Amino acid sequence: MGFRLFPRFHPRHQLRRTFRAGPLRLHVGPDGVSWGLGAGRWAWNAKSRRHTVDTPGPGYWESRGRRPRP
């Protein structure tokens, strides 16, 4: 072990930020910028074209979204 000036981040820990202005959401992360809409428990991302619904309790439902191009 030892002291690290810059600790390593696990791959699942990414630096992302969401800015909200009413129903409009702007997502900024290492993959670039995307925008979406949200209302209550429903959200839609324009880049992935994915719908997400927050369900009661732990977990959520997510659509498949746009397929990646080969």
Backbone torsions as a table, in degrees:
resi	resn	phi	psi	omega
1	MET	NA	-161.9	-179.4
2	GLY	144.8	175.8	-178.7
3	PHE	-85.7	135.3	176.6
4	ARG	-119.1	129.0	178.5
5	LEU	-68.0	-42.1	177.3
6	PHE	-118.6	97.7	-177.8
7	PRO	-64.8	148.5	178.1
8	ARG	-77.5	140.4	176.5
9	PHE	-98.7	139.3	175.0
10	HIS	-66.9	145.8	-177.3
11	PRO	-54.4	-28.2	-179.5
12	ARG	-78.4	-14.3	177.4
13	HIS	-92.3	105.0	-179.5
14	GLN	-115.0	151.9	177.6
15	LEU	-87.2	107.9	179.5
16	ARG	-133.0	154.7	179.5
17	ARG	-144.6	140.1	176.8
18	THR	-119.0	126.3	175.6
19	PHE	-105.5	133.2	-176.4
20	ARG	-118.5	137.2	175.0
21	ALA	-139.5	90.3	-174.8
22	GLY	67.5	-131.8	179.6
23	PRO	-80.5	-9.2	-178.5
24	LEU	-86.8	133.7	179.7
25	ARG	-126.9	134.3	179.2
26	LEU	-114.9	118.2	-177.3
27	HIS	-103.7	124.2	179.8
28	VAL	-119.7	127.8	-179.3
29	GLY	-156.7	-172.5	-177.9
30	PRO	-66.0	-21.6	179.1
31	ASP	-88.7	2.9	179.9
32	GLY	116.2	-156.3	-176.4
33	VAL	-116.9	138.9	173.3
34	SER	-139.7	163.9	180.0
35	TRP	-130.1	164.1	-179.5
36	GLY	-161.2	-179.8	178.5
37	LEU	-123.2	150.6	177.8
38	GLY	-147.3	142.5	177.6
39	ALA	-149.2	111.4	-179.4
40	GLY	64.0	-122.6	-178.4
41	ARG	-91.1	-2.2	-177.7
42	TRP	-101.9	141.8	176.8
43	ALA	-144.4	151.6	178.5
44	TRP	-136.7	133.7	178.8
45	ASN	-107.8	126.5	-175.6
46	ALA	-72.3	-33.0	-177.7
47	LYS	-70.7	-46.6	-179.0
48	SER	-92.9	-11.2	-176.1
49	ARG	53.1	42.5	-175.9
50	ARG	-110.1	135.1	175.7
51	HIS	-97.8	139.6	177.5
52	THR	-131.3	135.4	177.4
53	VAL	-126.3	125.6	177.3
54	ASP	-77.9	122.4	-179.4
55	THR	-98.9	157.1	178.0
56	PRO	-60.3	140.9	-178.8
57	GLY	81.4	-169.0	-179.8
58	PRO	-72.3	144.8	177.9
59	GLY	105.1	174.6	-179.6
60	TYR	-159.8	165.7	175.6
61	TRP	-108.5	139.2	-178.0
62	GLU	-137.5	133.5	177.1
63	SER	-75.3	168.8	-178.3
64	ARG	-74.0	-27.5	178.7
65	GLY	74.0	-163.3	-178.4
66	ARG	-77.3	139.9	179.0
67	ARG	-78.4	139.7	176.6
68	PRO	-68.1	144.1	179.2
69	ARG	-77.9	137.7	-179.2
70	PRO	-70.2	NA	NA
